[in-house]
Amino acid sequence: MSIIIRLQNLPWDATALNVRQFFYGLSIPDGGVHIIGGEKGDVFIAFSTDEDARQAMKNDNGFIGGTQIKLFLSSKAEMQ
C-alpha cells in the first residue's frame, strides 16, 4: 500500500526527476510522481512505505529550483 503526499508550489519548469531528487534516498515506485500543475503547482507522490512518507514530510518548506514547497498528507481518492 502506498502513502500519498501532496506537494504544492512546484515550479512550473520542474519535472518528475526534480521531485525524485528532492526526496533522494526515499522509495517512490515507478509511476509514483503525478504532476498536476495548476495555480498551486500540485504534485501527488506515492511512497512505498509509511517510513518513507514520514521521512519525506521532514522536507516540508524545503526548496525545489529555488521555490519553497509545502507538503501535506493526502490520499489516493484526493489524487484521483
N, C-alpha and C positions, 0 to 999 in steps of 0.2 A: 504494500500500500504506500502510495506517495503522499508526502506532506506538501501542500501548496502554499507558497508565499507570493504575495503581490508586491511588486516593486513599482514605485511611482517616481516620476520625474526623470525617466531615462532620456538622455539627449537624443534628438531626432536622428542623428547620424550613427548612433551606436548599433551594434549587431549582436546576435546571439553569442558570438565568440567573446565580445566585450563583457557580456553578462557572465559567461562561464569563467572568464579570467578574474572577474570581481570576486567570485566565490571559489577561487582556486583552492584545491585540496578537498572540496566537498563533492559528494556524489550526486550528479544530476544525470539521469538516464538520457539516452538518445531521444530527441524529440521533446525534452523536458523544459525547453525555454520557448514560451509563447509570447512574442512581442505583439501587443495590441496597438500601441501608439496612442493616438488621440491627444486631446489637450492636456491630459495628465501624464502622458508618456508611460502608460501602463504596460507591465510585463508580468506574466504569471510564470513561476518557476516551480517545477515539481522536483522535490528532493527525494532521494531513495530511502532515507531513514529519518526517524524522529530526531536522532542526534545531529545529523547533518543540518536539518532545519533549525534546530536550536543554535547551532554554531553560526548558521547563516544570519540569524536575527541579530547577532552581535555586530554585524556590518551596517546596522541602521544608522543613517546620517553619514554614511561613507560617500565617496565620490567616484563617479564614472565619467571620464572625459572632462573633468573639472566641474561637473554638476553634482550637487548634493542630492542624494536619493533618499527615499523613505521606504521602509519595509513594513508589511502588515501580514499577519496570519490570514490565510484565505481558505478556499475550499474548491473542490472540483466543480461544484454547482455554480459558484461565482465565476469561475474561469470560463465556463461554457456559456 
